[in-house]
Amino acid sequence: MVANPYRVVIKSEWDGCADEVEILRGFLDGLVGLLPQAWQGGSSGVRCEKLGYSRDSARSMARRVDHEFYTAYWNQPADVDEGAWQTRWRDFQR
């Protein structure tokens, strides 16, 4: 038995995405919080509402992506036989 390299890569990619999601979340939260103070009148209310919807949509997508990584990671065994497909999966990407 060997450590499952496929599972290791899933975890690495998952960890990398988490940082990017937090950066995007912080940016969108800051923008949604700041926009009403910076822009008033005209179409500002509509723009703020649409930005809020976009932020909510991005949050929903981030939760779905996180769930996909979670499921993929935990559905893989920690160790596999040396001849298992998980040890050769990169060969199939070509």
N, C-alpha and C positions, 0 to 999 in steps of 0.2 A: 504494500500500500504506500501511496505517496500523497503529499498534500495536493488538493485539487487546484490546479493552476487556473482553471476557469473561474472558480469561486473567488480566488485571490484577485483576479482582474476585475470581477464585478465589484468587489469591495473597494478596490482602488479607484475605479471610475465613480462609484457612488460617493466616496469621500470627496473627490475632486468637484463633483457637481454641488455638493452641499455648500461649499464656500461661495461658489458663483451665485447660488440661489439666495444666500444671505445678503450678498452685495446688492443684487437686484431688488430684493425685498426692502432693504434699507433705502435704496434710491427712490423706489416708488412710494414708500410711506412718507419720505421727506417731501417729495414733489406734491403729493396729494395734500399734505399738511400745509405746505407753503403757498401753493397756487391761490387759494382763496384770499390770502392776505396780500398777494402781489398783484392780483388782477380782479377788479371789481367793475360791475356794470356790463352792459352789452351782452355778449354771449358767454361771459365768464361762468355763470351758473351751469350752463349746458356743458361747457368744456370740463369743469370740475367734476360733474357727474359722470361724464364719459371716461375721464381719467380714473375715477374711482372704480368704475366697472372693469376697466382694463387691469387695474391692480388686482381686483378680486379674481378676475379670470387667470391672471398670472399665478396667483396664490393657489388656485384650484389645480392648475396644471402642475405646479411644483409638488403638490401633495400626491397627485397621480403618478408622477415620475418617481417620487420617493417610494411609493407603494410598489411600483414595478421593480425597482432595485431590491427592495426588501424581500419581495416574493422570489425573485430570481436567486438572490443570495441564500436565503434560508431553505429553498427547495433543492439546493445542491449539497451533497455530502462533503464533509470536511476532508475526507481522505477517499481516494479512488484507487483501483488497481492500476498498475503501470500501463496496461494496454487499453484502458478506458478512453472513450472519445474525448473526455475532458482534457486528457494529456496531449491530444493531437488537434484540438479544435481550431487552432490558428492555421493549420494546413488547409482547412476547408474554406478559409476566407479568400484565398487566391483566385 
